[in-house]
Amino acid sequence: DTAVSQTPKYLVTQMGNDKSIKCEQNLGHDTMYWYKQDSKKFLKIMFSYNNKELIINETVPNRFSPKSPDKAHLNLHINSLELGDSAVYFCASSQDSGPYGYTFGSGTRLTVV
Amino acid sequence: SQQGEEDPQALSIQEGENATMNCSYKTSINNLQWYRQNSGRGLVHLILIRSNEREKHSGRLRVTLDTSKKSSSLLITASRAADTASYFCATDRWTGNQFYFGTGTSLTVIP
């Protein structure tokens, strides 16, 4: 009955590879997000997406692309991975009309070697 | 750029004491939220306070908001060892519903 689930939980890969992280929410929320948390615990928003628009943080490299097959899923695809991409990536969702905040997944720890 | 900044960066207290964390932000907001993150886990939403509210309570949590000073505080009363975690404030900008997080306050409650 997990609300926001991400897979995989851990991902170790070599530089230059392409990888995807999957996210699914069963809350019926309108909007989904991807955040990156670095080693200093700073959380940076990367994308927000609902069925109307994709909002991209302008500092996110275009090697990162969100893909949403439907309202309940927002996957993150990363091309040509770099060492600096190592971080924990969190998926989250929210209901636009409600004051309930975000529901976060448990994170994917990406390590690029 | 980073929207919220928490202060202090780290806080260590004895069980039973109160813990106060502060958050300052830079631009006008609609809402401010506080989250908790246990080590190795995702963030858990604690409380949301709107820009027209000054104080909000939830159990042992008390949040205040001063929009004139662009600051908020989170008070945890009668702390417990289980409160040990990082606490983040998150603010939205008046134009949208994206929330921007600070770097958090790491709270350690010593049993």
Chai-1 contact restraints between the chains, C-beta under 6 A:
chainA,res_idxA,chainB,res_idxB,connection_type,confidence,min_distance_angstrom,max_distance_angstrom,comment,restraint_id
A,K41,B,T103,contact,1.0,0.0,6.0,A-B,restraint_1
A,K41,B,G104,contact,1.0,0.0,6.0,A-B,restraint_2
A,F42,B,T103,contact,1.0,0.0,6.0,A-B,restraint_3
A,L43,B,F101,contact,1.0,0.0,6.0,A-B,restraint_4
A,I45,B,Q98,contact,1.0,0.0,6.0,A-B,restraint_5
A,S48,B,Q98,contact,1.0,0.0,6.0,A-B,restraint_6
A,F90,B,G42,contact,1.0,0.0,6.0,A-B,restraint_7
A,P99,B,L48,contact,1.0,0.0,6.0,A-B,restraint_8
A,G101,B,Q33,contact,1.0,0.0,6.0,A-B,restraint_9
A,G101,B,H45,contact,1.0,0.0,6.0,A-B,restraint_10
A,G101,B,L48,contact,1.0,0.0,6.0,A-B,restraint_11
A,F104,B,G42,contact,1.0,0.0,6.0,A-B,restraint_12
A,F104,B,L43,contact,1.0,0.0,6.0,A-B,restraint_13
A,G105,B,G42,contact,1.0,0.0,6.0,A-B,restraint_14
A,S106,B,R41,contact,1.0,0.0,6.0,A-B,restraint_15
A,S106,B,G42,contact,1.0,0.0,6.0,A-B,restraint_16
A,G107,B,G42,contact,1.0,0.0,6.0,A-B,restraint_17
